[in-house]
Amino acid sequence: MTLEMLAIVLGGLTIGSALMVVLSKHPVRSVLYLVVTFFLISANYILMNAQFLAIVNIIVYAGAIMVLFLFVLMLLNLNKDSEPITSIGIKLAGIIAGGVLLTVLLAALKDGLVITQQAVESANNNGLVENLGELLFTKYVLPFEMSSVLFIASMVGAVMLAKREKQIID
Amino acid sequence: MVLASIFESGVSIDFYIVLASVLFAIGAVGVLVRRNAIVLLMCIELMLNAVNLLMVAFSTYHGKGDGQVFVFFIMVVAAAEATVGLSILVMAYRNIRSTDVGIFNKLKG
């Protein structure tokens, strides 16, 4: 199987599981399909030789964020078919709006494409930990440190928000 | 291990542009159609991942690592956003016993 075939199969599977995220009625099933989507996107990263990002995508997205979503779903006891019914008009409007967005995106990007045969050096090593780490700690060291401040802020905010308030007497 | 560049084996950058656009549109439709606020947040993550995929594709295509560093920062911001968004949702659920975005207008003072 050539790499081209592999890329096409992976892309089709990614689109299919992303569709299932939107289409499945059960919220827990949506989360699980989203995890599958993230794994497939990681496979795409490996195909593009972005190995560091593939691993980080699995650890951060599939491992941390999705588990958080799953925890909240279980905590709120939404793991039954409690999905409110959307009216058919809103569904139709949403699908039409999404289709128009896709058409405009593809039409705009089709004309903007750079067709220059830019020589991509074979087997570039940009996605490896060594090169990304060097870039991260020299050129982008200030945003890297700022992201830690962002994490502290979001952690404090989450703790503050989720703290149980004084019991309201019914 | 270093794989050969995928863009030399017949896959053009157009393929990833189309793939990322379709994923972004699916995420946008999900935000418009679904009513459960948690699923809405998941669809936002889907849109962020579509952008990530396109950035990695262009980074590899141009042979520069900067795009992948930006994808790393997008992941950082997405993690922070998911944490705060979910805690706001838990808070709202405690008050109105639902995560239906249609009922959230009860929150008006």
Interface residues (C-beta under 8 A of the other chain):
Chain A: T2 L3 E4 A7 I8 G11 T14 I15 A18 L19 V21 V22 P27 S30 V31 L34 T37 F38 I41 N44 Y45 I46 L47 M48 N49 A50 F52 L53 V56 N57 V60 Y61 A64 I65 L68 F69 V72 L73 L75 L76 L78 E83 P84 I85 T86 I90 K91 A93 G94 I95 A97 G98 G99 L101 L102 L105 L106 L109 L113 Q118 V120 E121 S122 A123 N124 N125 N126 G127 L128 N131 L132 L135 L136 K139 Y140 P143 S147 L150 F151 A153 S154 M155 G157 A158 V159 L161 A162 R164
Chain B: V2 L3 A4 S5 I6 F7 E8 S9 G10 V11 I13 D14 F15 Y16 I17 V18 L19 S21 V22 L23 F24 A25 I26 G27 A28 V29 G30 L32 V33 R34 R35 N36 I38 V39 L41 M42 C43 E45 L46 N49 N52 L53 V56 A57 S59 T60 Y61 H62 G63 K64 G65 D66 Q68 V69 V71 F72 F73 M75 V76 V77 A78 A79 A80 E81 A82 T83 V84 L86 S87 I88 L89 V90 M91 Y93 R94 T99 D100 G102
